Amino acid sequence: MAEIPEACPENTIDRRDSAWVIDKAVQVLVFVGGVSAVIFIFGIFVFITLEGLDFLQNRFNAKEFFFSIEWRPTSERQPTYGALALIAGTASVTGLAMVVSVPFSLGAAIFIGEFARGKTREILKILVELLAAIPSVAWGFIGLSIMNPLIIKLFDVPLGLNVLNAGVILGLMAAPIMTTIAEDALKAVPDSYREAAEALGATHWQVVRRVVLPAAKHGLVAAVLLGVGRGFGETMAVLMASGHSINIPTSPFDSVRALTATIAAELGETTYGSEHYGALFTLGIFLFLVTFTVNLAADVLVRRRGPARL
Protein backbone atom coordinates (compact mmCIF):
# COMPACT_ATOMS: atom_id res chain seq x y z
CA MET A 1 0.00 0.00 0.00
CA ALA A 2 1.45 3.33 -1.08
CA GLU A 3 2.45 5.66 1.69
CA ILE A 4 0.50 8.90 2.00
CA PRO A 5 2.92 11.89 2.09
CA GLU A 6 2.80 13.85 5.25
CA ALA A 7 1.10 17.20 5.03
CA CYS A 8 3.36 20.24 5.11
CA PRO A 9 3.28 22.13 8.36
CA GLU A 10 0.95 25.09 8.29
CA ASN A 11 3.69 27.56 9.20
CA THR A 12 5.81 26.36 6.21
CA ILE A 13 2.92 27.07 3.83
CA ASP A 14 2.44 30.48 5.41
CA ARG A 15 6.12 31.32 4.96
CA ARG A 16 6.00 30.29 1.30
CA ASP A 17 2.85 32.35 0.73
CA SER A 18 4.36 35.43 2.40
CA ALA A 19 7.59 35.06 0.39
CA TRP A 20 5.57 34.86 -2.84
CA VAL A 21 3.57 37.96 -1.87
CA ILE A 22 6.75 39.89 -1.04
CA ASP A 23 8.38 38.81 -4.32
CA LYS A 24 5.36 39.93 -6.35
CA ALA A 25 5.14 43.20 -4.44
CA VAL A 26 8.79 43.94 -5.16
CA GLN A 27 8.28 43.14 -8.86
CA VAL A 28 5.29 45.49 -9.00
CA LEU A 29 7.21 48.28 -7.25
CA VAL A 30 10.17 47.90 -9.61
CA PHE A 31 7.84 47.93 -12.63
CA VAL A 32 5.98 50.99 -11.36
CA GLY A 33 9.27 52.75 -10.65
CA GLY A 34 10.58 52.06 -14.15
CA VAL A 35 7.36 53.16 -15.83
CA SER A 36 7.21 56.26 -13.63
CA ALA A 37 10.75 57.25 -14.64
CA VAL A 38 9.84 57.00 -18.32
CA ILE A 39 6.62 58.97 -17.75
CA PHE A 40 8.48 61.68 -15.83
CA ILE A 41 11.10 62.08 -18.56
CA PHE A 42 8.46 62.18 -21.27
CA GLY A 43 6.37 64.59 -19.19
CA ILE A 44 9.30 66.97 -18.71
CA PHE A 45 9.98 67.01 -22.44
CA VAL A 46 6.29 67.60 -23.22
CA PHE A 47 6.10 70.43 -20.66
CA ILE A 48 9.13 72.37 -21.91
CA THR A 49 8.05 71.77 -25.51
CA LEU A 50 4.55 73.13 -24.89
CA GLU A 51 5.95 76.17 -23.07
CA GLY A 52 8.25 76.97 -25.97
CA LEU A 53 5.89 75.92 -28.76
CA ASP A 54 4.50 79.39 -29.45
CA PHE A 55 8.01 80.82 -29.84
CA LEU A 56 9.06 77.91 -32.08
CA GLN A 57 6.05 78.38 -34.34
CA ASN A 58 5.94 82.18 -34.61
CA ARG A 59 9.35 83.64 -33.83
CA PHE A 60 12.05 80.98 -34.00
CA ASN A 61 14.73 81.52 -36.63
CA ALA A 62 17.21 78.66 -36.86
CA LYS A 63 19.87 80.77 -38.57
CA GLU A 64 19.66 83.47 -35.89
CA PHE A 65 19.44 80.98 -33.02
CA PHE A 66 22.42 78.84 -33.98
CA PHE A 67 24.68 81.31 -35.83
CA SER A 68 24.18 84.68 -34.13
CA ILE A 69 25.92 85.82 -30.94
CA GLU A 70 23.37 88.57 -30.28
CA TRP A 71 21.27 87.53 -27.29
CA ARG A 72 19.18 90.63 -26.55
CA PRO A 73 15.71 89.39 -25.61
CA THR A 74 14.76 92.54 -23.68
CA SER A 75 15.63 95.05 -26.41
CA GLU A 76 12.72 97.44 -27.05
CA ARG A 77 13.71 98.16 -30.65
CA GLN A 78 14.46 94.68 -32.00
CA PRO A 79 14.85 91.70 -29.67
CA THR A 80 17.38 89.12 -30.88
CA TYR A 81 17.70 85.50 -29.78
CA GLY A 82 21.10 84.34 -30.97
CA ALA A 83 22.33 81.47 -28.81
CA LEU A 84 25.70 80.83 -30.47
CA ALA A 85 27.68 82.60 -27.74
CA LEU A 86 25.73 80.74 -25.05
CA ILE A 87 26.37 77.40 -26.75
CA ALA A 88 30.05 78.27 -27.18
CA GLY A 89 30.31 79.27 -23.53
CA THR A 90 28.71 76.02 -22.39
CA ALA A 91 30.92 73.95 -24.72
CA SER A 92 34.13 75.71 -23.67
CA VAL A 93 33.46 75.27 -19.96
CA THR A 94 32.42 71.64 -20.42
CA GLY A 95 35.42 70.92 -22.66
CA LEU A 96 37.89 72.33 -20.15
CA ALA A 97 36.09 70.45 -17.38
CA MET A 98 36.67 67.19 -19.26
CA VAL A 99 40.36 68.05 -19.72
CA VAL A 100 40.56 68.43 -15.94
CA SER A 101 38.36 65.55 -14.83
CA VAL A 102 39.06 62.73 -17.32
CA PRO A 103 42.72 62.08 -16.32
CA PHE A 104 41.88 62.52 -12.64
CA SER A 105 38.78 60.30 -12.79
CA LEU A 106 40.28 57.48 -14.85
CA GLY A 107 43.47 57.52 -12.78
CA ALA A 108 41.48 57.39 -9.54
CA ALA A 109 39.26 54.58 -10.89
CA ILE A 110 42.29 52.52 -11.98
CA PHE A 111 44.03 52.98 -8.63
CA ILE A 112 40.93 52.22 -6.56
CA GLY A 113 39.84 49.27 -8.69
CA GLU A 114 43.17 47.65 -9.54
CA PHE A 115 45.86 48.70 -7.05
CA ALA A 116 44.30 49.82 -3.75
CA ARG A 117 43.53 47.12 -1.21
CA GLY A 118 41.59 46.78 2.02
CA LYS A 119 40.99 49.89 4.07
CA THR A 120 42.79 52.11 1.57
CA ARG A 121 40.24 51.25 -1.11
CA GLU A 122 37.29 51.76 1.23
CA ILE A 123 38.59 55.15 2.43
CA LEU A 124 39.16 56.35 -1.13
CA LYS A 125 35.68 55.26 -2.21
CA ILE A 126 34.17 57.13 0.75
CA LEU A 127 36.14 60.26 -0.16
CA VAL A 128 34.89 60.06 -3.76
CA GLU A 129 31.30 59.73 -2.53
CA LEU A 130 31.77 62.69 -0.17
CA LEU A 131 33.10 64.75 -3.06
CA ALA A 132 29.91 63.97 -4.99
CA ALA A 133 27.80 65.08 -2.01
CA ILE A 134 29.09 68.67 -2.00
CA PRO A 135 26.24 70.98 -3.19
CA SER A 136 26.77 72.88 -6.43
CA VAL A 137 26.28 76.21 -4.66
CA ALA A 138 29.19 75.33 -2.35
CA TRP A 139 31.34 74.70 -5.42
CA GLY A 140 30.20 78.07 -6.72
CA PHE A 141 31.39 79.75 -3.52
CA ILE A 142 34.75 77.98 -3.92
CA GLY A 143 34.99 79.45 -7.41
CA LEU A 144 34.12 82.92 -6.15
CA SER A 145 36.17 83.09 -2.97
CA ILE A 146 39.16 80.82 -3.69
CA MET A 147 39.62 80.29 -7.42
CA ASN A 148 38.83 83.88 -8.40
CA PRO A 149 41.64 85.59 -6.40
CA LEU A 150 43.98 82.69 -7.10
CA ILE A 151 43.61 83.05 -10.87
CA ILE A 152 44.04 86.82 -10.64
CA LYS A 153 47.26 86.39 -8.65
CA LEU A 154 48.78 83.55 -10.70
CA PHE A 155 47.96 84.79 -14.20
CA ASP A 156 47.82 88.57 -13.62
CA VAL A 157 44.35 88.99 -15.14
CA PRO A 158 41.76 91.59 -14.07
CA LEU A 159 39.02 89.04 -13.33
CA GLY A 160 39.19 85.43 -12.21
CA LEU A 161 35.59 84.54 -13.08
CA ASN A 162 36.14 82.97 -16.47
CA VAL A 163 36.29 79.74 -18.48
CA LEU A 164 39.28 78.50 -16.49
CA ASN A 165 37.57 78.99 -13.15
CA ALA A 166 34.27 77.42 -14.22
CA GLY A 167 36.03 74.59 -16.07
CA VAL A 168 38.13 73.57 -13.06
CA ILE A 169 35.14 73.73 -10.70
CA LEU A 170 32.94 71.79 -13.11
CA GLY A 171 35.69 69.22 -13.66
CA LEU A 172 35.91 68.58 -9.93
CA MET A 173 32.12 68.27 -9.78
CA ALA A 174 31.99 65.74 -12.63
CA ALA A 175 34.93 63.68 -11.37
CA PRO A 176 33.09 61.61 -8.71
CA ILE A 177 30.41 60.22 -11.03
CA MET A 178 33.01 59.51 -13.72
CA THR A 179 35.26 57.77 -11.19
CA THR A 180 32.44 55.61 -9.88
CA ILE A 181 31.24 54.51 -13.32
CA ALA A 182 34.78 53.91 -14.58
CA GLU A 183 35.53 51.77 -11.52
CA ASP A 184 32.38 49.72 -12.14
CA ALA A 185 33.50 49.19 -15.74
CA LEU A 186 36.89 47.92 -14.56
CA LYS A 187 35.25 45.60 -12.02
CA ALA A 188 33.08 44.11 -14.77
CA VAL A 189 36.17 42.69 -16.52
CA PRO A 190 36.34 38.96 -15.61
CA ASP A 191 39.17 37.93 -13.27
CA SER A 192 40.03 35.15 -15.70
CA TYR A 193 41.45 37.79 -18.06
CA ARG A 194 43.81 39.03 -15.37
CA GLU A 195 44.80 35.52 -14.32
CA ALA A 196 45.53 34.49 -17.90
CA ALA A 197 47.73 37.54 -18.48
CA GLU A 198 49.60 37.01 -15.22
CA ALA A 199 50.15 33.34 -16.10
CA LEU A 200 51.86 34.52 -19.29
CA GLY A 201 54.27 36.62 -17.22
CA ALA A 202 52.69 40.06 -17.47
CA THR A 203 53.27 42.54 -14.66
CA HIS A 204 50.37 44.10 -12.80
CA TRP A 205 50.60 47.34 -14.79
CA GLN A 206 50.86 45.42 -18.07
CA VAL A 207 47.71 43.51 -17.14
CA VAL A 208 45.88 46.76 -16.48
CA ARG A 209 47.16 48.54 -19.60
CA ARG A 210 47.00 45.69 -22.11
CA VAL A 211 44.04 43.66 -20.84
CA VAL A 212 41.75 45.44 -18.36
CA LEU A 213 41.55 48.86 -20.03
CA PRO A 214 40.80 47.50 -23.54
CA ALA A 215 38.15 45.19 -22.08
CA ALA A 216 36.49 48.07 -20.21
CA LYS A 217 36.77 50.67 -22.99
CA HIS A 218 33.04 50.97 -23.64
CA GLY A 219 32.30 51.53 -19.97
CA LEU A 220 35.12 54.08 -19.69
CA VAL A 221 33.82 56.03 -22.68
CA ALA A 222 30.34 55.90 -21.15
CA ALA A 223 31.75 57.39 -17.95
CA VAL A 224 33.25 60.28 -19.92
CA LEU A 225 29.98 60.87 -21.79
CA LEU A 226 28.03 60.97 -18.55
CA GLY A 227 30.54 63.50 -17.28
CA VAL A 228 29.88 65.59 -20.40
CA GLY A 229 26.14 65.39 -19.73
CA ARG A 230 26.75 66.44 -16.13
CA GLY A 231 28.75 69.41 -17.35
CA PHE A 232 26.14 70.56 -19.87
CA GLY A 233 23.40 70.43 -17.26
CA GLU A 234 25.16 72.18 -14.36
CA THR A 235 23.71 75.56 -13.43
CA MET A 236 24.59 77.23 -10.14
CA ALA A 237 28.35 76.68 -10.00
CA VAL A 238 28.78 77.75 -13.63
CA LEU A 239 26.61 80.81 -13.05
CA MET A 240 28.78 81.88 -10.11
CA ALA A 241 32.22 81.05 -11.55
CA SER A 242 32.03 81.86 -15.28
CA GLY A 243 31.63 85.64 -15.17
CA HIS A 244 28.23 85.64 -16.88
CA SER A 245 29.35 87.60 -19.95
CA ILE A 246 27.90 86.87 -23.40
CA ASN A 247 30.73 86.34 -25.87
CA ILE A 248 32.54 83.58 -27.73
CA PRO A 249 35.67 82.79 -25.69
CA THR A 250 39.08 83.01 -27.36
CA SER A 251 41.12 82.13 -24.26
CA PRO A 252 40.58 80.41 -20.90
CA PHE A 253 40.56 83.83 -19.23
CA ASP A 254 37.46 85.09 -21.06
CA SER A 255 34.21 85.38 -19.14
CA VAL A 256 31.29 83.47 -20.65
CA ARG A 257 27.66 82.68 -20.03
CA ALA A 258 26.29 79.15 -20.21
CA LEU A 259 22.88 78.04 -21.43
CA THR A 260 21.78 76.82 -18.02
CA ALA A 261 23.00 80.01 -16.33
CA THR A 262 21.02 82.11 -18.81
CA ILE A 263 17.81 80.23 -18.06
CA ALA A 264 18.35 80.44 -14.31
CA ALA A 265 19.20 84.15 -14.35
CA GLU A 266 16.47 85.36 -16.69
CA LEU A 267 13.45 83.10 -16.27
CA GLY A 268 12.30 84.73 -13.02
CA GLU A 269 12.27 88.18 -14.64
CA THR A 270 10.29 87.34 -17.78
CA THR A 271 6.58 87.73 -18.43
CA TYR A 272 4.68 84.48 -18.72
CA GLY A 273 3.92 83.71 -22.37
CA SER A 274 6.21 86.40 -23.80
CA GLU A 275 8.75 85.85 -26.58
CA HIS A 276 11.55 86.00 -24.04
CA TYR A 277 9.79 83.32 -21.96
CA GLY A 278 9.41 81.08 -25.02
CA ALA A 279 13.04 81.66 -26.05
CA LEU A 280 14.28 80.48 -22.66
CA PHE A 281 12.21 77.33 -22.92
CA THR A 282 13.63 76.81 -26.41
CA LEU A 283 17.07 76.86 -24.81
CA GLY A 284 15.72 74.29 -22.38
CA ILE A 285 14.54 72.07 -25.23
CA PHE A 286 17.97 72.28 -26.84
CA LEU A 287 19.67 71.41 -23.54
CA PHE A 288 17.30 68.51 -22.95
CA LEU A 289 17.98 67.05 -26.40
CA VAL A 290 21.75 67.39 -25.99
CA THR A 291 21.88 65.81 -22.54
CA PHE A 292 19.40 63.09 -23.50
CA THR A 293 21.46 62.20 -26.58
CA VAL A 294 24.71 62.11 -24.60
CA ASN A 295 23.21 59.92 -21.86
CA LEU A 296 21.59 57.64 -24.42
CA ALA A 297 24.94 57.20 -26.17
CA ALA A 298 26.54 56.37 -22.82
CA ASP A 299 23.85 53.78 -22.10
CA VAL A 300 24.32 52.18 -25.52
CA LEU A 301 28.07 51.96 -24.96
CA VAL A 302 27.57 50.35 -21.56
CA ARG A 303 25.26 47.74 -23.08
CA ARG A 304 27.78 47.02 -25.84
CA ARG A 305 30.47 46.26 -23.29
CA GLY A 306 31.84 42.83 -24.06
CA PRO A 307 34.96 40.69 -23.89
CA ALA A 308 38.25 42.20 -24.97
CA ARG A 309 40.14 41.00 -28.00
CA LEU A 310 43.50 39.97 -26.64
C-alpha distance (Angstrom), angle and dihedral (degrees) to the residues before:
residue distance angle dihedral
M1 . . .
A2 3.79 . .
E3 3.75 115.9 .
I4 3.80 116.8 -114.7
P5 3.84 110.1 -127.8
E6 3.72 114.4 -117.3
A7 3.77 115.6 -106.1
C8 3.78 116.2 -106.7
P9 3.76 114.2 -105.8
E10 3.77 112.9 -96.7
N11 3.81 93.4 -122.6
T12 3.85 90.5 55.1
I13 3.81 90.6 55.0
D14 3.79 90.2 47.6
R15 3.80 91.6 51.9
R16 3.80 91.2 50.1
D17 3.80 91.5 48.5
S18 3.82 92.6 49.1
A19 3.83 91.5 47.5
W20 3.82 90.0 51.5
V21 3.82 91.1 49.1
I22 3.81 91.8 49.0
D23 3.82 91.4 47.7
K24 3.80 92.2 50.9
A25 3.80 91.7 45.3
V26 3.80 90.9 52.8
Q27 3.82 90.7 48.7
V28 3.80 90.9 51.0
L29 3.82 92.1 48.2
V30 3.81 92.0 49.4
F31 3.81 90.9 48.1
V32 3.80 92.3 47.9
G33 3.80 90.6 47.5
G34 3.80 92.3 51.4
V35 3.79 93.8 46.6
S36 3.81 90.7 45.9
A37 3.80 91.3 53.5
V38 3.80 91.0 52.8
I39 3.82 91.3 46.4
F40 3.81 91.7 49.2
I41 3.80 92.9 50.4
F42 3.79 92.1 46.7
G43 3.81 90.4 45.3
I44 3.81 92.5 52.3
F45 3.79 91.1 51.0
V46 3.81 91.8 47.6
F47 3.82 91.5 48.6
I48 3.81 96.7 50.8
T49 3.81 90.3 42.2
L50 3.80 92.8 52.8
E51 3.81 91.5 46.9
G52 3.79 91.3 52.4
L53 3.80 97.3 36.0
D54 3.80 96.2 95.4
F55 3.81 91.3 52.8
L56 3.81 91.7 46.2
Q57 3.80 92.2 51.3
N58 3.81 100.7 41.7
R59 3.80 110.2 22.2
F60 3.80 111.0 16.4
N61 3.80 115.6 117.6
A62 3.80 113.2 -175.8
K63 3.80 93.6 -159.5
E64 3.80 92.4 52.0
F65 3.81 94.0 41.4
F66 3.80 97.6 50.4
F67 3.83 102.7 28.4
S68 3.81 106.2 33.8
I69 3.81 125.4 82.6
E70 3.81 93.1 -161.7
W71 3.80 108.0 108.7
R72 3.81 103.5 172.0
P73 3.81 106.4 140.8
T74 3.81 94.7 157.7
S75 3.81 97.3 51.8
E76 3.81 111.0 128.5
R77 3.81 94.6 -153.6
Q78 3.81 102.3 45.7
P79 3.80 121.3 -13.0
T80 3.81 114.0 -146.7
Y81 3.79 127.9 -161.4
G82 3.79 106.3 -164.8
A83 3.79 110.3 155.0
L84 3.81 99.6 -179.4
A85 3.81 94.0 102.5
L86 3.81 90.7 47.0
I87 3.80 91.6 50.0
A88 3.81 90.7 46.5
G89 3.80 90.8 49.4
T90 3.80 92.0 50.5
A91 3.81 92.3 46.0
S92 3.81 93.9 47.7
V93 3.80 93.8 50.0
T94 3.81 92.4 44.8
G95 3.81 92.1 46.0
L96 3.79 93.0 52.1
A97 3.80 89.5 45.0
M98 3.80 89.5 56.9
V99 3.81 90.9 49.1
V100 3.81 87.4 55.3
S101 3.80 100.4 39.4
V102 3.82 105.3 36.8
P103 3.85 97.5 66.5
F104 3.80 91.3 39.9
S105 3.81 94.3 46.7
L106 3.80 97.5 44.3
G107 3.80 91.7 44.0
A108 3.80 91.4 50.0
A109 3.82 91.8 46.6
I110 3.82 92.2 50.2
F111 3.80 92.8 48.1
I112 3.81 94.5 45.6
G113 3.80 94.9 43.1
E114 3.80 101.7 37.9
F115 3.80 110.9 21.0
A116 3.82 111.0 23.1
R117 3.78 117.1 85.5
G118 3.78 137.9 -167.9
K119 3.78 118.2 -23.8
T120 3.80 92.8 0.8
R121 3.80 90.7 62.4
E122 3.80 93.3 45.9
I123 3.82 93.0 48.9
L124 3.80 92.1 49.2
K125 3.81 92.1 49.0
I126 3.81 90.1 50.8
L127 3.81 90.6 50.1
V128 3.81 90.8 51.2
E129 3.81 90.5 50.3
L130 3.81 90.9 48.4
L131 3.79 89.6 51.4
A132 3.80 88.9 54.8
A133 3.82 90.6 50.9
I134 3.82 94.9 61.3
P135 3.85 108.2 109.6
S136 3.79 117.5 -116.3
V137 3.80 91.5 -121.7
A138 3.82 88.8 58.2
W139 3.80 88.9 53.6
G140 3.79 87.6 50.0
F141 3.80 90.7 55.0
I142 3.81 89.2 50.1
G143 3.80 88.4 54.3
L144 3.79 91.9 48.7
S145 3.79 101.2 42.1
I146 3.82 103.9 29.1
M147 3.80 111.2 19.6
N148 3.81 95.5 40.2
P149 3.85 97.7 59.7
L150 3.80 90.8 35.7
I151 3.81 92.8 57.0
I152 3.81 91.2 45.3
K153 3.81 90.8 52.4
L154 3.82 98.1 42.5
F155 3.80 99.5 42.3
D156 3.82 101.1 27.0
V157 3.81 94.8 -126.6
P158 3.83 125.5 148.2
L159 3.81 95.0 -123.8
G160 3.78 131.4 28.9
L161 3.81 96.4 -164.3
N162 3.78 99.5 97.0
V163 3.80 146.4 105.0
L164 3.80 92.0 -63.3
N165 3.79 93.5 53.2
A166 3.81 95.3 45.4
G167 3.82 92.3 42.1
V168 3.81 94.1 53.6
I169 3.81 92.5 45.6
L170 3.80 92.4 46.6
G171 3.80 91.0 46.6
L172 3.79 90.8 55.1
M173 3.81 89.7 47.9
A174 3.81 93.3 51.2
A175 3.81 94.8 43.9
P176 3.84 98.6 80.8
I177 3.81 96.4 54.9
M178 3.81 91.1 43.7
T179 3.81 91.2 48.9
T180 3.80 92.8 49.6
I181 3.81 94.9 48.4
A182 3.81 93.0 43.5
E183 3.81 90.4 51.1
D184 3.82 90.4 50.9
A185 3.81 89.1 51.4
L186 3.80 90.8 52.6
K187 3.81 91.7 47.8
A188 3.81 90.1 53.0
V189 3.82 90.9 64.9
P190 3.84 106.8 100.7
D191 3.81 116.3 -109.9
S192 3.79 88.6 -130.4
Y193 3.81 88.5 73.0
R194 3.78 91.2 56.5
E195 3.80 93.2 44.1
A196 3.80 92.3 50.1
A197 3.80 92.2 50.5
E198 3.80 92.4 47.2
A199 3.81 90.3 49.1
L200 3.80 87.7 57.3
G201 3.81 90.0 55.6
A202 3.80 101.4 -98.8
T203 3.79 118.6 152.7
H204 3.78 121.2 -123.4
W205 3.81 92.8 -100.2
Q206 3.81 91.4 46.7
V207 3.79 89.2 52.7
V208 3.79 90.6 52.1
R209 3.82 95.5 44.0
R210 3.80 100.1 39.7
V211 3.80 102.3 31.5
V212 3.81 115.8 15.9
L213 3.82 99.5 42.6
P214 3.84 95.3 47.9
A215 3.81 90.1 47.3
A216 3.82 91.8 50.8
K217 3.81 97.3 41.0
H218 3.80 96.1 113.1
G219 3.79 92.0 51.2
L220 3.81 91.5 46.5
V221 3.80 92.0 51.4
A222 3.81 88.7 48.0
A223 3.81 89.1 53.9
V224 3.80 90.4 53.6
L225 3.81 92.0 47.7
L226 3.79 91.5 51.0
G227 3.78 87.8 51.1
V228 3.81 88.8 53.2
G229 3.80 89.8 51.0
R230 3.80 89.7 49.3
G231 3.79 89.8 51.8
F232 3.80 95.0 49.1
G233 3.79 91.9 50.5
E234 3.82 99.9 45.7
T235 3.79 114.6 112.6
M236 3.79 120.9 165.1
A237 3.80 101.5 44.4
V238 3.81 92.1 45.7
L239 3.80 90.9 47.3
M240 3.81 90.9 53.7
A241 3.82 99.3 40.4
S242 3.82 106.2 36.0
G243 3.81 100.9 66.6
H244 3.81 94.7 -118.4
S245 3.81 95.6 -116.9
I246 3.81 121.3 144.9
N247 3.79 109.3 -128.3
I248 3.79 141.2 104.1
P249 3.81 106.2 -97.2
T250 3.80 119.3 -123.8
S251 3.82 96.4 178.1
P252 3.81 138.1 20.6
F253 3.81 88.9 -104.0
D254 3.82 95.1 62.9
S255 3.79 118.7 106.6
V256 3.80 114.8 -124.2
R257 3.77 141.2 178.5
A258 3.80 122.2 -130.9
L259 3.79 127.7 -145.2
T260 3.79 93.6 -114.2
A261 3.81 92.1 47.2
T262 3.80 90.5 52.1
I263 3.79 92.1 53.1
A264 3.80 92.7 46.4
A265 3.80 94.3 47.0
E266 3.80 99.0 44.2
L267 3.79 108.2 30.5
G268 3.81 94.6 78.0
E269 3.81 91.6 54.2
T270 3.81 98.9 49.3
T271 3.78 128.9 95.9
Y272 3.78 114.5 -111.2
G273 3.80 110.5 -103.0
S274 3.81 95.5 11.3
E275 3.81 124.9 131.6
H276 3.78 89.8 -105.7
Y277 3.82 89.9 52.8
G278 3.81 91.3 50.5
A279 3.82 91.9 46.1
L280 3.80 91.2 55.4
F281 3.78 90.9 51.0
T282 3.80 88.5 49.0
L283 3.80 87.2 57.4
G284 3.79 86.5 50.5
I285 3.80 91.5 52.8
F286 3.80 90.3 50.7
L287 3.81 91.2 49.2
F288 3.79 91.8 47.6
L289 3.81 92.2 51.8
V290 3.81 92.6 47.7
T291 3.80 95.5 48.2
F292 3.81 92.5 41.9
T293 3.81 91.1 51.6
V294 3.81 92.5 47.8
N295 3.81 93.0 48.4
L296 3.80 91.7 45.2
A297 3.80 90.2 52.3
A298 3.81 89.6 50.0
D299 3.81 90.9 50.7
V300 3.81 91.6 49.7
L301 3.80 90.8 50.8
V302 3.80 91.6 50.0
R303 3.80 90.7 51.7
R304 3.80 90.9 49.1
R305 3.78 91.2 55.5
G306 3.78 107.6 125.6
P307 3.78 143.4 149.0
A308 3.77 118.7 -44.4
R309 3.77 122.8 -113.7
L310 3.77 104.1 -121.9
